[in-house]
Amino acid sequence: MPVPGPGYSITVRVEAPASSTAAGDLTTAVGRVGGVLTAFDVVESHPESIVVDISANALSENHAQDITQTLDSLPGVRVRKVSDRTFLIHLGGKIEVTPKVALRNRDDLSRAYTPGVARVCQAIAANPEDARRLTIKRNTVAVVTDGSAVLGLGNIGPAAALPVMEGKAALFKKFADVDAWPVCLDTQDTEEIIKIVKAIAPVYAGINLEDIAAPRCFEIEKRLREQLDIPVFHDDQHGTAIVVVAALRNALRVVGKNIEDCKIVVSGVGAAGSAIIRLLLGKNPGDVVAADIDGIVHSARGNLDENLTWIAEHTNKEQQAGTLHEALVGADVFIGVSAPNLFGAEQVATMKSDAVVFALANPDPEIDPLEAQKHAAVVATGRSDFPNQINNVLAFPGVFRGLLDAHAHHIDDSMLLAAADAIADVVDNGKLNASFIVPSVFDNAVAPAVAEAVKKAAKAAER
């Protein structure tokens, strides 16, 4: 199922004989072990030898080593150096701070810093709201993590989480011109995280919580929202939920169904699954049935924490019990944010006709998309190598752009639903089909559309 991609891209510098077949021998060797050649550059040429940089995509680190070893085993070929292109773009980090004002002479310095800056400080002391107008606060977001649930890697800690948070900050800037900064905390204590974020909040106009494990993330977000006068948004919950709701709206348009008539099965009730369910309920679905490692969530099931208790009370109208496979029988929609390889085509066949399957576990989904396509009308994943990628990048830059432009002090479901509708609307009827239910993350129309919708909803909520 997986195909070689740029996440495991390498450049191998090799020295080879200067023969007429050298190029063909090298490229054939890469293809023979399943690598995808992306570039072939001659960097040195001599009468008896050539030096070539061969760039190729691989499936994994081990596959990249296989490609390298295959090249090195060719007669007369010597591998000089191997560069991992992913590591290269991370050298020294991916973001930086750049001054917005020139400091060319003593006069500039006197206005930007002392003594002139004291007057600005006094103005903010007299009217704290002026911080949004006179400082970086108006356009700055903190990307906060404790490193406890990073990607699919688990609890790897704050230092190892930093490359992800840097990437998040870069995406904020690229897609919405929001200045974001990583804040990786060396604690996983709920009370301490809340205390720290409250203490640093004066610098920021919004807090983006990221990669904090459930159920701790629920308590942290809830209490920070209560105690801060700026929006607090846990992207693993709400960013995912926004894009899923947007994609589902369009998927149901493709198959000609109304959400009010649909039974939706959600696998996974952690941060993402719980948020998806809560946002879906705002669209009045026919029913939502949630399942986790212990089976279908229902009120009579034991060992329900606060989050699962809420879900049991608001979903599963018939209080169905049993397994995920049993939940799928007669369902119109499956949404998975859980674990790989939970079911196959035979279970999709038990769903209603024109079924929709969103298998979003990464990197390996709940069902092989090719298997799902045997019976489902629309299939989406979290992967970039299949159609209909459900990607948070479609949501969070525009969401924060809208919140910052509205000078919003909080965020609620009306703003999240407005963002979802804006994403869905970018895919008009002329573009919509079973393989295109969400726009590309590089579609320049997405972030402005989301920002405008969120801004309007935020201003309406403030009235």
Residue pairs with C-beta under 8 A, 6 or more apart in sequence:
1 368
1 369
1 370
2 59
2 363
2 385
3 36
3 59
3 385
4 34
4 35
4 36
4 56
4 57
4 58
4 59
4 63
5 57
5 59
5 384
5 385
6 57
6 85
6 86
7 86
8 57
8 58
8 59
8 60
8 61
8 63
8 64
8 86
9 38
9 55
9 56
9 57
9 58
9 84
9 85
9 86
10 55
10 56
10 58
10 64
10 67
10 68
10 82
10 83
10 84
10 85
11 39
11 53
11 54
11 55
11 82
11 83
11 85
12 53
12 54
12 55
12 56
12 67
12 68
12 71
12 79
12 81
12 82
12 83
13 43
13 51
13 52
13 53
13 54
13 79
13 80
13 81
13 82
13 83
14 26
14 51
14 52
14 54
14 71
14 72
14 77
14 78
14 79
14 80
15 49
15 50
15 51
15 77
15 78
15 80
16 22
16 25
16 26
16 49
16 50
16 51
16 52
16 74
16 76
16 77
16 78
17 48
17 49
17 50
17 76
17 77
18 45
18 46
18 47
18 48
18 49
18 50
22 50
22 52
23 40
23 52
25 74
25 77
26 40
26 52
26 54
26 71
26 74
26 77
27 37
27 40
27 54
29 70
29 71
29 74
30 36
30 37
30 54
30 56
30 67
30 70
30 71
31 37
32 70
33 63
33 66
33 67
33 70
34 59
34 63
34 66
35 56
35 57
35 58
35 63
35 67
36 56
36 57
36 58
37 54
37 55
37 56
38 55
38 56
38 57
39 53
39 54
39 55
40 52
40 53
40 54
40 55
41 52
41 53
41 55
42 50
42 51
42 52
43 51
43 52
43 53
44 50
44 51
45 51
51 80
54 71
55 85
56 67
58 64
58 66
58 67
64 82
64 84
68 79
68 82
71 77
71 79
72 78
72 79
90 163
90 166
93 166
94 163
94 166
94 167
94 169
94 170
95 166
95 169
95 170
95 173
95 181
95 182
101 108
101 112
102 108
103 109
103 112
110 116
111 117
120 134
123 130
123 134
124 130
124 131
124 134
124 135
131 137
131 202
132 138
132 205
132 407
136 179
136 203
137 202
137 203
137 204
137 205
138 205
138 404
138 407
139 177
139 178
139 179
139 205
139 404
140 178
140 179
140 180
140 181
140 203
140 204
140 205
140 206
141 172
141 178
141 179
141 180
141 181
141 204
141 205
141 206
141 207
141 208
141 400
141 404
142 180
142 181
142 183
142 197
142 200
142 201
142 203
142 204
142 206
142 207
142 208
143 165
143 168
143 169
143 172
143 180
143 181
143 182
143 183
143 208
143 210
144 183
144 185
144 193
144 197
144 207
144 208
144 209
144 210
144 212
145 158
145 161
145 164
145 165
145 182
145 183
145 184
145 185
145 209
145 210
145 211
145 212
146 158
146 184
146 185
146 187
146 188
146 193
146 211
146 212
147 155
147 156
147 157
147 158
147 159
147 160
147 161
147 184
147 185
147 188
147 211
148 154
148 155
148 188
148 211
148 212
148 213
148 216
149 155
149 211
149 212
149 213
149 214
149 217
149 236
149 271
150 156
150 160
150 161
150 164
150 211
151 164
151 211
151 362
152 362
152 363
153 160
155 188
155 213
157 186
158 184
158 185
158 186
159 184
161 184
161 211
162 182
162 184
164 210
164 211
165 182
165 183
165 184
165 210
166 182
168 180
168 182
168 208
168 210
168 235
168 396
169 180
169 181
169 182
171 393
171 396
171 397
172 178
172 179
172 180
172 396
172 397
172 400
173 179
173 180
174 397
175 393
175 397
175 398
175 441
175 446
175 447
176 397
176 398
176 400
176 401
176 447
176 451
177 401
178 397
178 400
178 401
178 404
180 208
180 400
183 197
183 200
185 192
185 193
185 196
187 193
187 196
188 213
188 216
190 216
190 219
190 220
193 212
193 220
194 220
194 223
194 224
194 227
197 207
197 220
197 224
197 228
198 224
198 227
198 228
201 207
201 228
201 230
204 230
205 230
205 231
205 403
205 404
205 407
206 230
206 231
206 232
206 233
206 400
206 403
206 404
207 224
207 228
207 230
207 231
207 232
207 233
208 233
208 234
208 235
208 396
208 400
209 217
209 220
209 221
209 224
209 232
209 233
209 234
209 235
209 236
210 234
210 235
210 236
211 236
212 220
212 234
212 236
212 271
213 271
214 270
214 271
214 274
214 307
215 305
215 306
215 307
217 234
217 236
217 237
217 271
218 271
218 274
218 306
218 307
220 234
221 232
221 234
221 237
224 232
225 232
225 410
225 411
229 409
229 410
230 408
230 409
231 400
231 403
231 408
231 409
231 410
231 411
232 411
233 239
233 396
233 399
233 400
233 403
233 411
234 271
234 275
235 392
235 395
235 396
236 271
236 272
237 271
237 272
237 274
237 275
238 275
238 279
238 395
238 399
238 416
239 392
239 395
239 396
239 399
240 272
240 275
240 276
240 337
240 360
240 390
240 392
241 272
241 275
241 276
241 278
241 279
241 280
241 416
241 420
242 279
242 394
242 395
242 399
242 416
242 419
242 420
242 423
243 390
243 391
243 392
243 394
243 395
243 420
243 423
243 438
244 276
244 279
244 280
244 335
244 358
244 360
244 390
245 276
245 279
245 280
245 283
245 417
245 420
246 394
246 419
246 420
246 421
246 422
246 423
246 424
246 438
247 358
247 380
247 388
247 390
247 424
247 437
247 438
248 259
248 264
248 280
248 333
248 335
248 356
248 358
249 259
249 283
249 420
249 421
249 424
250 424
250 427
250 432
250 437
250 438
251 333
251 356
251 358
251 378
251 380
251 437
252 258
252 259
252 262
252 333
252 356
253 432
254 377
254 378
254 432
254 433
254 434
254 437
255 354
255 356
255 377
255 378
256 354
257 332
257 354
259 283
259 284
259 285
259 286
260 284
260 285
260 286
261 286
261 332
262 285
262 286
262 287
262 332
262 333
263 285
263 286
263 287
263 288
263 289
263 330
263 331
263 332
263 333
263 352
264 280
264 285
264 286
264 287
264 288
264 289
264 331
264 332
264 333
264 334
264 335
265 288
265 289
265 290
265 291
265 324
265 327
265 328
265 331
265 333
265 334
265 335
266 273
266 276
266 277
266 280
266 288
266 289
266 290
266 291
266 335
266 336
266 337
267 273
267 290
267 291
267 292
267 324
267 334
267 335
267 336
267 337
267 338
267 342
267 366
268 292
268 336
268 337
268 338
268 339
268 361
269 277
269 290
269 291
269 292
269 297
269 307
269 308
269 311
270 337
272 337
272 360
273 290
273 292
273 335
273 337
273 338
274 307
274 311
276 335
276 337
277 288
277 290
277 311
277 314
277 315
278 413
279 413
279 416
279 417
279 420
280 288
281 288
281 314
281 315
282 413
282 417
283 417
286 332
287 315
287 316
287 317
287 318
288 315
288 316
289 296
289 297
289 315
289 316
289 320
289 327
289 331
290 296
290 297
290 311
290 315
290 316
291 297
291 323
291 324
291 327
292 308
292 338
293 339
294 301
294 303
295 301
295 321
295 322
295 323
295 324
296 316
296 320
296 321
296 322
296 323
296 324
296 326
296 327
297 304
297 308
297 311
297 312
297 315
297 316
298 312
298 316
298 319
298 320
298 321
299 312
299 313
299 319
300 319
300 321
301 312
301 321
304 312
320 326
320 327
324 342
324 343
325 343
325 347
325 350
328 334
328 343
328 347
328 348
328 350
328 351
329 350
329 351
330 350
330 351
330 352
331 351
331 352
331 355
332 351
332 352
332 354
332 355
332 356
333 355
333 356
333 357
333 358
334 348
334 351
334 355
334 356
334 357
334 358
334 359
334 366
335 358
335 360
336 342
336 358
336 359
336 360
336 361
336 365
336 366
336 367
337 360
337 361
338 361
338 366
339 361
339 366
340 361
340 364
340 365
340 366
341 364
341 366
341 367
341 368
342 366
342 367
343 366
343 367
344 367
344 368
344 371
345 367
345 371
345 372
345 374
345 375
347 367
348 355
348 357
348 367
348 371
348 372
348 374
348 375
348 376
349 374
349 375
351 375
351 376
353 377
354 377
355 375
355 376
355 377
356 376
356 377
356 378
356 379
357 367
357 372
357 376
357 378
357 379
357 380
358 379
358 380
358 381
358 390
359 365
359 366
359 367
359 369
359 372
359 379
359 380
359 381
360 366
360 380
360 381
360 382
360 390
361 382
362 382
362 383
363 383
365 381
365 382
365 383
369 379
369 381
369 383
369 386
372 379
373 379
377 434
378 388
378 434
378 437
379 386
379 387
379 388
380 387
380 388
380 389
380 390
380 437
380 438
381 388
381 389
381 390
382 389
382 390
382 391
383 389
384 391
387 435
387 436
388 435
388 436
388 437
388 438
389 438
389 441
390 438
391 438
391 441
393 441
394 423
394 438
394 439
394 441
394 446
394 450
395 419
395 423
395 450
397 447
397 450
398 419
398 422
398 446
398 447
398 448
398 449
398 450
398 451
398 454
399 411
399 415
399 416
399 419
399 450
399 451
399 454
401 447
401 448
401 450
401 451
401 454
402 408
402 415
402 419
402 450
402 451
402 452
402 453
402 454
402 455
402 457
402 458
403 411
403 415
403 454
403 455
403 458
405 451
405 455
406 454
406 455
406 458
406 459
406 462
408 415
408 458
408 461
408 462
409 462
410 461
411 458
412 461
414 457
414 460
414 461
415 454
415 457
415 458
415 461
417 457
418 453
418 454
418 456
418 457
419 450
419 453
419 454
421 453
422 449
422 450
422 452
422 453
422 454
423 438
423 439
423 446
423 449
423 450
424 438
425 449
426 439
426 443
426 445
426 446
426 449
427 436
427 437
427 438
427 439
439 445
439 446
